[in-house]
Amino acid sequence: MERLSDGIESVANDYDGFAEAYAAENENSLVNAHYERPAVLALAGDVTGRRILDAGCGSGPLSAALRDRGALVTGIDVSAGMLALARRRLGDDAALYRVDLRDRLPFGDGEFDDVVASLVLHYLEDWGPTLAELRRVLRPGGRLIASVDHPFVAYTFQDPRPDYFATTDYAFEWTLGGHCAPMRFWRKPLHAMTDAFTAAGFRLSVISEPQPAPAARELFPDDFDDLSRRPTFLFFVVEAAPSPVCPD
């Protein structure tokens, strides 16, 4: 058992325990289907023929969208339950692997043109080892497209406010399918995020705070305006810098 910072006592982030409920919520929700995924796809642009690693693929909605756009997608996730749903969606021949992003990745150097990390880095206290591995499996000039909880949201989530400039954890409960799921994320200030990318050998290309898709206004009239007026997620595109050439 793990005691979370706000007194919740349970196993945090147990996606195997609520995989079906989370996948159902994620499929058509305002923040996922009409805000976060469209933003990632827009940042990815034309992916025809590109080898893409979906790091933290969950039940596979982003993998499916990228594949539909012509990408060659490999998915990894730590949750066996989520991977089972992804395989149901993507087919038995899909390249899906159970991998903990804190471990060494089972891929060769420069194997991918892009990595997408959709709402996954905020599960990690230390981004360094994970970003180094993602950099390793990207070809020089390849892109990491990442979305995380916006640090302002996490900062205002707690009362009293934490030290904005510190890396701090915060806990809460999701209610999915009538069941409470304890969650734990890590909040970093913006400069710590950009410093982590740079230290891992990435060059910052884009920082984005997009709006939800306009068509969602009619689908979610009560929530659309609120989402469009406050920060929720923060998006990055960073490029794998070429490795330095050692002089003879």
Contacts in CASP RR format, 6 or more apart in sequence:
PFRMAT RR
TARGET T0000
AUTHOR 0000-0000-0000
METHOD contacts of the structure
MODEL  1
MERLSDGIESVANDYDGFAEAYAAENENSLVNAHYERPAVLALAGDVTGR
RILDAGCGSGPLSAALRDRGALVTGIDVSAGMLALARRRLGDDAALYRVD
LRDRLPFGDGEFDDVVASLVLHYLEDWGPTLAELRRVLRPGGRLIASVDH
PFVAYTFQDPRPDYFATTDYAFEWTLGGHCAPMRFWRKPLHAMTDAFTAA
GFRLSVISEPQPAPAARELFPDDFDDLSRRPTFLFFVVEAAPSPVCPD
1 9 0 8 1.000
1 10 0 8 1.000
1 11 0 8 1.000
2 9 0 8 1.000
2 10 0 8 1.000
2 11 0 8 1.000
2 12 0 8 1.000
2 184 0 8 1.000
3 9 0 8 1.000
4 10 0 8 1.000
4 12 0 8 1.000
4 169 0 8 1.000
4 171 0 8 1.000
4 182 0 8 1.000
4 184 0 8 1.000
5 169 0 8 1.000
5 170 0 8 1.000
5 171 0 8 1.000
5 184 0 8 1.000
6 158 0 8 1.000
6 170 0 8 1.000
6 171 0 8 1.000
6 172 0 8 1.000
7 171 0 8 1.000
8 171 0 8 1.000
8 172 0 8 1.000
8 173 0 8 1.000
8 182 0 8 1.000
10 182 0 8 1.000
11 182 0 8 1.000
12 171 0 8 1.000
12 182 0 8 1.000
12 183 0 8 1.000
12 184 0 8 1.000
13 123 0 8 1.000
13 182 0 8 1.000
13 183 0 8 1.000
13 184 0 8 1.000
14 181 0 8 1.000
14 182 0 8 1.000
15 22 0 8 1.000
15 58 0 8 1.000
15 77 0 8 1.000
15 78 0 8 1.000
15 79 0 8 1.000
15 81 0 8 1.000
15 82 0 8 1.000
16 79 0 8 1.000
16 80 0 8 1.000
16 81 0 8 1.000
16 82 0 8 1.000
17 81 0 8 1.000
17 181 0 8 1.000
18 174 0 8 1.000
18 176 0 8 1.000
18 177 0 8 1.000
18 179 0 8 1.000
18 181 0 8 1.000
19 59 0 8 1.000
19 79 0 8 1.000
19 81 0 8 1.000
19 82 0 8 1.000
19 84 0 8 1.000
19 85 0 8 1.000
20 85 0 8 1.000
21 176 0 8 1.000
21 177 0 8 1.000
21 178 0 8 1.000
21 179 0 8 1.000
21 181 0 8 1.000
22 59 0 8 1.000
22 82 0 8 1.000
22 174 0 8 1.000
22 176 0 8 1.000
22 181 0 8 1.000
23 58 0 8 1.000
23 59 0 8 1.000
23 82 0 8 1.000
23 85 0 8 1.000
24 177 0 8 1.000
25 32 0 8 1.000
25 176 0 8 1.000
25 177 0 8 1.000
26 32 0 8 1.000
26 33 0 8 1.000
26 59 0 8 1.000
26 61 0 8 1.000
27 33 0 8 1.000
27 61 0 8 1.000
30 212 0 8 1.000
30 216 0 8 1.000
30 219 0 8 1.000
30 220 0 8 1.000
30 223 0 8 1.000
30 224 0 8 1.000
30 227 0 8 1.000
31 212 0 8 1.000
31 227 0 8 1.000
31 232 0 8 1.000
31 233 0 8 1.000
32 61 0 8 1.000
33 61 0 8 1.000
34 212 0 8 1.000
34 213 0 8 1.000
34 215 0 8 1.000
34 216 0 8 1.000
34 219 0 8 1.000
34 220 0 8 1.000
35 210 0 8 1.000
35 211 0 8 1.000
35 212 0 8 1.000
35 213 0 8 1.000
35 216 0 8 1.000
35 227 0 8 1.000
35 232 0 8 1.000
35 233 0 8 1.000
36 118 0 8 1.000
36 119 0 8 1.000
36 147 0 8 1.000
36 233 0 8 1.000
37 61 0 8 1.000
37 62 0 8 1.000
37 65 0 8 1.000
37 118 0 8 1.000
38 212 0 8 1.000
38 213 0 8 1.000
39 147 0 8 1.000
39 208 0 8 1.000
39 210 0 8 1.000
39 233 0 8 1.000
39 235 0 8 1.000
40 62 0 8 1.000
40 116 0 8 1.000
40 118 0 8 1.000
40 145 0 8 1.000
40 147 0 8 1.000
40 235 0 8 1.000
41 62 0 8 1.000
41 65 0 8 1.000
41 66 0 8 1.000
41 69 0 8 1.000
42 210 0 8 1.000
43 145 0 8 1.000
43 206 0 8 1.000
43 208 0 8 1.000
43 235 0 8 1.000
43 237 0 8 1.000
44 52 0 8 1.000
44 66 0 8 1.000
44 114 0 8 1.000
44 116 0 8 1.000
44 143 0 8 1.000
44 145 0 8 1.000
46 69 0 8 1.000
47 66 0 8 1.000
47 69 0 8 1.000
47 70 0 8 1.000
47 71 0 8 1.000
47 114 0 8 1.000
48 69 0 8 1.000
48 70 0 8 1.000
48 71 0 8 1.000
49 70 0 8 1.000
49 71 0 8 1.000
49 72 0 8 1.000
50 70 0 8 1.000
50 71 0 8 1.000
50 72 0 8 1.000
50 113 0 8 1.000
50 114 0 8 1.000
51 71 0 8 1.000
51 72 0 8 1.000
51 74 0 8 1.000
51 111 0 8 1.000
51 112 0 8 1.000
51 113 0 8 1.000
51 114 0 8 1.000
52 66 0 8 1.000
52 71 0 8 1.000
52 72 0 8 1.000
52 73 0 8 1.000
52 74 0 8 1.000
52 112 0 8 1.000
52 113 0 8 1.000
52 114 0 8 1.000
52 115 0 8 1.000
52 116 0 8 1.000
53 73 0 8 1.000
53 74 0 8 1.000
53 75 0 8 1.000
53 76 0 8 1.000
53 107 0 8 1.000
53 111 0 8 1.000
53 112 0 8 1.000
53 114 0 8 1.000
53 115 0 8 1.000
53 116 0 8 1.000
53 134 0 8 1.000
53 137 0 8 1.000
54 60 0 8 1.000
54 62 0 8 1.000
54 63 0 8 1.000
54 66 0 8 1.000
54 73 0 8 1.000
54 74 0 8 1.000
54 75 0 8 1.000
54 76 0 8 1.000
54 116 0 8 1.000
54 118 0 8 1.000
55 75 0 8 1.000
55 76 0 8 1.000
55 101 0 8 1.000
55 115 0 8 1.000
55 116 0 8 1.000
55 117 0 8 1.000
55 120 0 8 1.000
55 134 0 8 1.000
56 75 0 8 1.000
56 76 0 8 1.000
56 77 0 8 1.000
56 78 0 8 1.000
56 101 0 8 1.000
56 117 0 8 1.000
56 118 0 8 1.000
56 120 0 8 1.000
57 63 0 8 1.000
57 75 0 8 1.000
57 76 0 8 1.000
57 77 0 8 1.000
57 82 0 8 1.000
57 83 0 8 1.000
57 86 0 8 1.000
57 96 0 8 1.000
58 77 0 8 1.000
58 79 0 8 1.000
58 82 0 8 1.000
58 83 0 8 1.000
58 85 0 8 1.000
58 86 0 8 1.000
59 82 0 8 1.000
59 85 0 8 1.000
59 86 0 8 1.000
59 89 0 8 1.000
60 75 0 8 1.000
60 82 0 8 1.000
60 85 0 8 1.000
60 86 0 8 1.000
60 89 0 8 1.000
60 90 0 8 1.000
61 89 0 8 1.000
62 116 0 8 1.000
62 118 0 8 1.000
63 73 0 8 1.000
63 75 0 8 1.000
63 86 0 8 1.000
63 90 0 8 1.000
63 94 0 8 1.000
64 89 0 8 1.000
64 90 0 8 1.000
66 73 0 8 1.000
66 116 0 8 1.000
67 73 0 8 1.000
67 90 0 8 1.000
71 114 0 8 1.000
73 94 0 8 1.000
73 95 0 8 1.000
74 95 0 8 1.000
74 96 0 8 1.000
74 97 0 8 1.000
74 107 0 8 1.000
74 112 0 8 1.000
75 86 0 8 1.000
75 94 0 8 1.000
75 95 0 8 1.000
75 96 0 8 1.000
75 97 0 8 1.000
76 96 0 8 1.000
76 97 0 8 1.000
76 98 0 8 1.000
76 99 0 8 1.000
76 101 0 8 1.000
76 105 0 8 1.000
77 83 0 8 1.000
77 86 0 8 1.000
77 96 0 8 1.000
77 98 0 8 1.000
77 99 0 8 1.000
78 98 0 8 1.000
78 99 0 8 1.000
78 100 0 8 1.000
78 101 0 8 1.000
79 98 0 8 1.000
80 98 0 8 1.000
83 96 0 8 1.000
83 97 0 8 1.000
83 98 0 8 1.000
86 94 0 8 1.000
86 96 0 8 1.000
87 94 0 8 1.000
87 96 0 8 1.000
90 96 0 8 1.000
97 106 0 8 1.000
99 105 0 8 1.000
99 106 0 8 1.000
101 120 0 8 1.000
101 124 0 8 1.000
101 130 0 8 1.000
101 133 0 8 1.000
102 124 0 8 1.000
102 129 0 8 1.000
102 130 0 8 1.000
104 133 0 8 1.000
105 133 0 8 1.000
105 134 0 8 1.000
105 136 0 8 1.000
105 137 0 8 1.000
107 137 0 8 1.000
108 136 0 8 1.000
108 137 0 8 1.000
109 136 0 8 1.000
109 137 0 8 1.000
110 136 0 8 1.000
110 137 0 8 1.000
110 138 0 8 1.000
110 139 0 8 1.000
110 140 0 8 1.000
111 137 0 8 1.000
111 139 0 8 1.000
112 137 0 8 1.000
112 138 0 8 1.000
112 139 0 8 1.000
112 142 0 8 1.000
113 138 0 8 1.000
113 139 0 8 1.000
113 142 0 8 1.000
113 143 0 8 1.000
114 138 0 8 1.000
114 142 0 8 1.000
114 143 0 8 1.000
114 144 0 8 1.000
114 145 0 8 1.000
115 134 0 8 1.000
115 137 0 8 1.000
115 138 0 8 1.000
115 143 0 8 1.000
115 144 0 8 1.000
115 145 0 8 1.000
116 144 0 8 1.000
116 145 0 8 1.000
116 146 0 8 1.000
117 134 0 8 1.000
117 144 0 8 1.000
117 145 0 8 1.000
117 146 0 8 1.000
117 147 0 8 1.000
118 146 0 8 1.000
118 147 0 8 1.000
119 147 0 8 1.000
119 148 0 8 1.000
119 149 0 8 1.000
119 233 0 8 1.000
120 146 0 8 1.000
121 127 0 8 1.000
121 130 0 8 1.000
121 146 0 8 1.000
121 148 0 8 1.000
122 148 0 8 1.000
122 149 0 8 1.000
122 154 0 8 1.000
122 185 0 8 1.000
122 186 0 8 1.000
122 187 0 8 1.000
123 184 0 8 1.000
123 185 0 8 1.000
123 186 0 8 1.000
124 130 0 8 1.000
124 186 0 8 1.000
125 167 0 8 1.000
125 169 0 8 1.000
125 186 0 8 1.000
127 188 0 8 1.000
127 193 0 8 1.000
127 196 0 8 1.000
127 200 0 8 1.000
128 196 0 8 1.000
128 199 0 8 1.000
128 200 0 8 1.000
131 144 0 8 1.000
131 196 0 8 1.000
131 197 0 8 1.000
131 199 0 8 1.000
131 200 0 8 1.000
131 201 0 8 1.000
131 202 0 8 1.000
132 200 0 8 1.000
134 144 0 8 1.000
134 200 0 8 1.000
135 144 0 8 1.000
135 200 0 8 1.000
135 201 0 8 1.000
135 202 0 8 1.000
135 240 0 8 1.000
138 144 0 8 1.000
138 240 0 8 1.000
139 240 0 8 1.000
140 240 0 8 1.000
140 241 0 8 1.000
140 242 0 8 1.000
140 243 0 8 1.000
141 239 0 8 1.000
141 240 0 8 1.000
141 241 0 8 1.000
141 242 0 8 1.000
142 239 0 8 1.000
142 240 0 8 1.000
143 205 0 8 1.000
143 237 0 8 1.000
143 238 0 8 1.000
143 239 0 8 1.000
143 240 0 8 1.000
144 197 0 8 1.000
144 202 0 8 1.000
144 236 0 8 1.000
144 237 0 8 1.000
144 238 0 8 1.000
144 239 0 8 1.000
144 240 0 8 1.000
145 235 0 8 1.000
145 236 0 8 1.000
145 237 0 8 1.000
146 235 0 8 1.000
146 236 0 8 1.000
146 238 0 8 1.000
147 233 0 8 1.000
147 234 0 8 1.000
147 235 0 8 1.000
147 236 0 8 1.000
148 193 0 8 1.000
148 233 0 8 1.000
148 234 0 8 1.000
148 236 0 8 1.000
149 185 0 8 1.000
149 187 0 8 1.000
149 232 0 8 1.000
149 233 0 8 1.000
149 234 0 8 1.000
150 209 0 8 1.000
150 231 0 8 1.000
150 232 0 8 1.000
150 233 0 8 1.000
150 234 0 8 1.000
151 164 0 8 1.000
151 187 0 8 1.000
151 188 0 8 1.000
151 189 0 8 1.000
151 190 0 8 1.000
151 193 0 8 1.000
151 234 0 8 1.000
152 231 0 8 1.000
153 230 0 8 1.000
153 231 0 8 1.000
153 232 0 8 1.000
154 170 0 8 1.000
154 185 0 8 1.000
154 187 0 8 1.000
155 161 0 8 1.000
155 162 0 8 1.000
155 164 0 8 1.000
155 187 0 8 1.000
157 170 0 8 1.000
157 172 0 8 1.000
158 170 0 8 1.000
162 168 0 8 1.000
162 170 0 8 1.000
162 187 0 8 1.000
164 189 0 8 1.000
165 189 0 8 1.000
166 189 0 8 1.000
167 186 0 8 1.000
167 187 0 8 1.000
167 188 0 8 1.000
167 189 0 8 1.000
167 192 0 8 1.000
168 186 0 8 1.000
168 187 0 8 1.000
169 184 0 8 1.000
169 185 0 8 1.000
169 186 0 8 1.000
169 187 0 8 1.000
170 184 0 8 1.000
170 185 0 8 1.000
170 187 0 8 1.000
171 182 0 8 1.000
171 183 0 8 1.000
171 184 0 8 1.000
171 185 0 8 1.000
172 182 0 8 1.000
172 183 0 8 1.000
173 180 0 8 1.000
173 181 0 8 1.000
173 182 0 8 1.000
173 183 0 8 1.000
174 180 0 8 1.000
174 181 0 8 1.000
174 183 0 8 1.000
175 181 0 8 1.000
188 196 0 8 1.000
190 234 0 8 1.000
193 234 0 8 1.000
193 236 0 8 1.000
194 204 0 8 1.000
194 207 0 8 1.000
197 204 0 8 1.000
197 236 0 8 1.000
197 238 0 8 1.000
198 204 0 8 1.000
201 240 0 8 1.000
201 241 0 8 1.000
202 238 0 8 1.000
202 239 0 8 1.000
202 240 0 8 1.000
202 241 0 8 1.000
203 238 0 8 1.000
203 239 0 8 1.000
203 241 0 8 1.000
204 236 0 8 1.000
204 238 0 8 1.000
205 237 0 8 1.000
205 238 0 8 1.000
205 239 0 8 1.000
206 235 0 8 1.000
206 236 0 8 1.000
206 237 0 8 1.000
207 234 0 8 1.000
207 235 0 8 1.000
207 236 0 8 1.000
208 234 0 8 1.000
208 235 0 8 1.000
208 236 0 8 1.000
208 237 0 8 1.000
209 231 0 8 1.000
209 234 0 8 1.000
209 235 0 8 1.000
210 235 0 8 1.000
211 228 0 8 1.000
212 224 0 8 1.000
212 227 0 8 1.000
212 228 0 8 1.000
216 224 0 8 1.000
217 224 0 8 1.000
217 225 0 8 1.000
220 227 0 8 1.000
END
